[in-house]
Amino acid sequence: MPHTGRPLRSPALYVAGGSTSDGQDPLFLRLPSPPSWDDRPPSARAAERRARKAYFAALDALYQGQVSDEAVDKLQRLVADVRSTSARSALEHLLRVFGFVRREESGPVLVPPAAPCARITIGVPAEEWDADRARLAERYAWPLEWLRMRRFVAGKALVIDWYPLPASSAGAREPVRSLAAARARRRYRGAA
């Protein structure tokens, strides 16, 4: 792929939910992918717990529109300690998320819907795609847990439709959204 001068985007989950047909504003979120621990030695459980806290802190920064200096300091120490290259790359991306929130200074980036969504569609990076829905739910348990805790989505009744995003080597910049999400977006734009 030829370089266009723009930096390549880090892997992310694209979440769409809600609809105007049931009176709910559609939900569209781009969440950073959680760190992958595929090359993690069994002794790295403590680092994985620290990474989970850092991931939640980054999402909270996007949600609240402010960055905790303590969370950034902890994440910087974790990045220096982690040996897993795949996890380190994702953790460094979380540092960029904190930097983005600091630069924005316009308040929350992630705004919750009026009511939790009962059904969502999640686009997964092609290189992390797995046709087994249970493995996808396990791999992305952190963002799903955070979305539930912040009442973006329903609890146990949540229905999730998964789909693979186009491969980054294909030059795609935006995800292919589900037909339902595209319809909801058109209805939302038409209502404005």
Buried (B, 14 or more C-beta within 10 A) or exposed (E): EEEEEEEEEBBBBBBBBBBBEEEBBBBBBBBBBBBBBEEBEEEBEEBBEBBBEBBBBBBBBBBBBEBBEEBBEBBBEBBEEBEBEBBBBBBBBBBEBBEBBEEEEEEBBBEBBEEBBBBBBBBBBBEBBEEEEEEBEEBBEBBBEBBBEBEBBBEEEBEBBBBBBBEBEEEBEEBBBBEBBEBBBEEBEEEE
